[in-house]
């Protein structure tokens, strides 16, 4: 950022200012506009992930050290709740299946009651970083 500002300062110092009878004429180096556009692109790229994730709630469906049980639970979630996105995570030594992207706890609570019918042993609402606009097209294991 400092390098770009230094370059912009140097280009601005090279601007030729002329005076005629109608006012001031400024001849700007066209490379300044290119630098500004490039900085906008860099800022967009660097802040994309920060705008994609926010604090919210998910439902923890299962936490087990058996991968096949976690996969079976994920399949059951997709069959019964196709509108929810499932996240299968491995945090040694456990596989954790988290479901949904809920902005408030009330929304998660309605799904919790429905999920307890399919997973009576242990289903919890947990705080987690959620996706603001999750990709509905594909399955994503993180």
Residue pairs with C-beta under 8 A, 6 or more apart in sequence:
1 39
4 35
4 38
4 39
7 35
8 32
8 35
8 36
11 29
11 31
11 32
11 35
12 32
14 29
15 26
15 27
15 28
15 29
16 27
17 24
17 25
17 26
17 27
18 24
18 25
18 27
19 25
51 132
52 131
52 132
52 133
53 129
53 130
53 131
53 132
54 103
54 129
54 130
54 132
55 127
55 129
55 130
56 101
56 102
56 103
56 104
56 127
56 128
56 129
56 130
57 100
57 102
57 103
57 104
57 105
57 107
57 108
57 125
57 126
57 127
57 128
57 130
58 87
58 98
58 99
58 100
58 101
58 102
58 108
58 125
58 126
58 128
58 130
59 98
59 99
59 100
59 102
59 108
59 111
59 112
59 115
59 123
59 124
59 125
59 126
60 96
60 97
60 98
60 123
60 124
60 125
60 126
61 73
61 77
61 86
61 97
61 98
61 99
61 115
61 119
61 123
62 69
62 70
62 73
62 95
62 96
62 97
62 119
62 122
63 94
63 95
63 96
63 97
63 122
64 70
64 94
64 95
65 93
65 94
65 95
66 95
67 95
69 95
70 88
70 95
70 96
70 97
71 88
73 97
73 119
74 86
74 88
74 97
76 118
76 119
77 84
77 86
77 97
77 99
77 115
77 118
78 86
80 118
81 99
81 111
81 114
81 115
84 99
84 100
84 111
85 99
85 100
85 101
85 131
85 134
85 136
85 140
86 97
86 98
86 99
86 139
87 97
87 98
87 99
87 140
87 141
87 142
88 95
88 96
88 97
88 141
88 142
89 95
89 96
89 97
89 98
89 141
89 142
90 96
98 126
98 128
99 111
99 115
100 108
100 111
100 130
101 130
101 131
101 132
101 134
102 108
102 111
102 130
103 130
105 125
108 125
109 125
112 123
112 124
112 125
115 123
116 123
